[in-house]
Amino acid sequence: MKPKKFDSINVIPFIDIMLVLLVIILTTASFVAKGIIPVNLPSAKSATIKKDKKSLVVTIKANDEILFNESSIDEKELENSLLKYDKKTNIEINCDKDVRFELFIKLLDTLKENEFENIAIITKKESKS
């Protein structure tokens, strides 16, 4: 009996395995890649997309937890930490829409008392319906 000549390779099982691996990688990457603190931002029609790596980021979560550059911090410690920076430093405020308004005003008041000039309130773009 003459051996059968090997003309082609069946790649369908290989493609199936690769598609399964691709699905696994994409689903895990979407969770890892965000790298942001989950805050339910209020929406605004005038919201613009702006990312500045040199900005200081103050985040107020729904449970009134304050984060300064992704580190949990107390209100009094926040003021001391801010005073270490130049008054012209960009400051971005990410405030959950369910936060007590009083806490947000205290933060703005602290920034204004210490004469910070460049303050941005981060919102998400309101979708047109």
C-alpha positions in Angstrom: 0.0 0.0 0.0 1.3 3.3 -1.0 1.4 6.1 1.6 -1.1 8.9 1.0 0.4 12.2 -0.1 0.0 15.0 2.4 -1.4 17.9 0.3 -2.9 20.3 2.8 -3.4 21.0 6.5 -6.9 21.2 8.1 -6.8 24.6 9.8 -10.4 24.8 11.1 -9.6 23.4 14.6 -6.7 25.8 14.8 -9.0 28.7 13.9 -11.6 27.6 16.5 -8.9 27.5 19.2 -7.6 31.0 18.2 -11.2 32.5 18.3 -11.8 31.1 21.8 -8.5 32.5 23.0 -9.3 35.9 21.4 -12.6 36.0 23.2 -11.0 35.2 26.5 -8.3 37.9 26.0 -10.8 40.6 24.9 -13.1 40.0 27.9 -10.3 40.0 30.4 -8.6 43.0 28.8 -11.7 45.1 29.0 -11.8 44.7 32.8 -8.1 45.3 33.3 -7.6 48.2 30.7 -10.1 50.6 32.3 -7.8 51.4 35.2 -10.1 54.1 36.5 -12.1 54.6 39.7 -15.8 53.8 39.0 -17.7 57.0 39.5 -21.2 57.7 38.1 -20.5 61.1 36.5 -23.3 63.6 35.9 -23.9 64.3 32.2 -23.7 67.7 30.5 -24.3 68.8 26.9 -21.2 70.9 26.9 -18.8 68.1 28.0 -15.6 67.8 26.1 -13.0 65.1 26.1 -9.7 66.2 27.6 -6.9 64.1 29.1 -4.0 65.8 30.8 -1.4 63.6 32.4 -0.1 66.5 34.5 -3.4 67.2 36.2 -4.2 66.4 39.8 -7.3 64.3 40.1 -9.7 64.6 43.1 -12.4 62.0 43.1 -15.4 61.9 45.4 -17.2 58.6 45.3 -20.9 58.0 46.1 -20.1 56.9 49.6 -18.3 60.3 50.3 -14.9 58.7 50.1 -12.3 61.2 48.7 -9.5 60.0 46.5 -6.5 62.2 45.6 -4.7 60.8 42.5 -6.3 57.4 43.2 -5.3 57.3 46.9 -7.9 57.5 49.6 -7.5 60.6 51.7 -9.2 62.6 54.5 -10.6 66.1 53.9 -7.9 67.7 56.0 -5.1 65.7 54.5 -6.4 66.7 51.0 -5.8 70.4 51.7 -2.3 69.7 53.0 -1.6 67.5 49.9 -2.9 70.2 47.5 -0.7 72.9 49.1 2.4 71.0 48.0 1.6 71.9 44.4 1.8 75.1 42.4 -1.4 77.2 42.3 -1.5 77.0 38.5 -1.6 73.2 38.5 -4.6 71.7 36.7 -7.0 70.1 39.0 -9.7 67.7 37.8 -12.7 66.9 40.0 -14.5 63.6 39.4 -17.6 63.8 41.6 -20.3 61.1 41.6 -23.7 62.5 40.8 -25.1 61.0 44.0 -22.6 62.7 46.4 -23.8 65.2 49.0 -23.7 68.6 47.4 -22.2 70.0 50.6 -19.0 67.8 50.2 -18.6 69.0 46.6 -18.9 72.7 47.8 -16.4 72.1 50.6 -13.9 70.9 48.0 -14.5 73.8 45.7 -14.2 76.2 48.7 -10.9 74.6 49.8 -9.5 75.1 46.2 -10.7 78.7 46.0 -9.4 79.6 49.5 -5.9 78.3 48.5 -6.1 80.3 45.2 -6.0 77.4 42.8 -6.7 78.8 39.3 -7.2 75.8 36.9 -10.1 73.7 38.2 -12.1 71.4 35.9 -15.3 69.5 36.8 -15.4 66.2 34.9 -18.7 65.1 33.4 -19.7 62.7 30.7 -21.1 63.8 27.4 -24.9 63.8 27.4 -26.3 61.6 24.6 -28.7 63.3 22.1 -32.0 61.6 22.2 
